Amino acid sequence: MTTRHQVSLVTGVLILAIILPVALSIWLAMQQAKAQFYTGLDNFSVRVLARVQQVADQAREALNEADADTAATCSPQHLLNMRRIAYTHRYVQEVLWLHGGIPQCSSLEDHRVSVTFPAPDHITADGYRTWLTSVSDLGLQHKMTAMGSEHHVVMIDPVSFIDVIPSGQEEIHTLLFGTKRDQIIISSKPLEAAAWEHIKRLDVETLTLDSTVYRLRRIPELGLAIAAWSSTLPLQQKLHQQLMLWLPIGLCTSLLASFLLLRLLRRLRSPRYGMLDALNSNAIQVYYQPIISLQTGKIAGAEALARWRQPDGSYLSPDIFIPLAEQTRLITRLTEDIVRKIFADLGTWLRQRQEVHISINLSVDDLRSPTLPLLLQEQLQHWGISAQQIILEITERGFVDPQTTLPVIAGYRQAGHRISIDDFGTGYSSLSYLQKLDVDTLKIDKSFVDTLEYKPLTPHIIDMAKALNLATVAEGVETESQRDWLRVHGVQYAQGWLYSKALPKEKFILWAENNLKAYSPPPAKNTYRAYFR
């Protein structure tokens, strides 16, 4: 993955790191608020359910006691015993003795009760019958629930089932209804018809309708169901409380993650990672500027120059990225990358054009690299090229530490490479070492070539090179007058826009072949076409 892709990935993660913790904290706050709100409704339903079971159990107990009574039916003793049962059981309002579904006597009356019980609404698993009825001998239209055994019935006020106070501050209402006939037994608050239509058909546990949340709990053994409901206002209040807790945590997490990711993003966008990205994506290409013999006009070689292509198609100046590579300690990796590309570009052509050389620039760090000499040797052997065809150009800074660099330069010389001092006279003063250096060529910097008529130092450099039996190469030759002056003063080689700018490999080979054809006997037909295969 390239650094550019890594930057895109980290940027995407950064956006998520900003949004996700905050969104997650809001989601958690909502979940916690809902959980607390639903827990409050469920706890209330559980308490109502416990009350329903308690009332039902008490009704069973009262029926068992009534059935166990051995007194003659509807006798004074029997009536007294039924009154005692109603008195000692909190939720029992009345005890009746039935025959053929018709009450014969009651704990409230000692005469026949003129009512008839219909078929039961529900029969429990243990055989008890239950009713919801408003029929009574008192002339009151008041709903009552009844549970009966074979001969006795106990009457229970439905309010007993939901007589439960909410444990919290929320206003919670409840509804008890029969599931077989969808009959509302008792409700703590009148229920809207639309809500009731939804509740009686509700298969899920939760229903939200018109800013009200309903929770349903069924009691299959009694044929009943409990619905508890409350306004969403307490839910909003709980959400606000949870947001006060979770949102600062989300914001702190977001800030911390953003800080760490921004540091990583700055690191990925640092010059070092930009250079690594260029090396890994082959964005740095090699161009070749011809070096011409001033006496014959024939190409003698070329200098390999790095070009960093930007995403917009422009090229970053080597004056910018070469120092960048040195500062980020990637210069040797860059040099090794350039060496591999030179041989891949020109290996076959150089093997057939042994009179042509390629100059490669080495930095101070390159002279300390133990792997670069091995790489050069490996590439020369692989392509079958003479070491003399690879000239190593070293700036004057390369000689500032002669104890380190001179043995390395001597090693390159022994391997067969020619050595050139690049940009002589512009860097550190190395004149005291010049006689000790085992070099072949001095390259005159373009700054001297641009002012040949005004700088008396250039002739002295040329004379000094002649005295040391060194060849000279003038850089940046752009006019014919510069070329003529250099030729008259004994400079052997020149390079610059007068001849050609730096060219990519295909154009360079074509240019070089045309030059060689012009200054040499015609080559064999289609000779250079093989170099493009």
Secondary structure, 3 states (H helix, E strand, C coil): CCHHHHHHHHHHHHHHHHHHHHHHHHHHHHHHHHHHHHHHHHHHHHHHHHHHHHHHHHHHHHHHHHHHCCCCCCCHHHHHHHHHHHHHCCCEEEEEEEECCEEEEECCCCCCCCCCCCCCCEECCCCCEEEEECCCCCCCCCCEEEEECCCEEEEECHHHHHCCCCCCCCCCEEEEEECCCCEEEEECCCCCHHHHHHHHCCCCCEEEECCEEEEEEEEHHHCEEEEEEEECHHHHHHHHHHHHHHHHHHHHHHHHHHHHHHHHHHHHCCHHHHHHHHHHCCCEEEEEEEEEECCCCCEEEEEEEEEEECCCCCEECHHHHHHHHHHCCCHHHHHHHHHHHHHHHHHHHHHHCCCCEEEEEECCCHHHCCCHHHHHHHHHHHHCCCHHHEEEEEEHHHHCCHHHHHHHHHHHHHHCCEEEEEEECCCCCCHHHHCCCCCCEEEECHHHHCCCCCCCHHHHHHHHHHHCCCEEEECCCCCHHHHHHHHHCCCCEECCCCCCCCECHHHHHHHHHHHHHHHCCCCCCCCHHHHHC
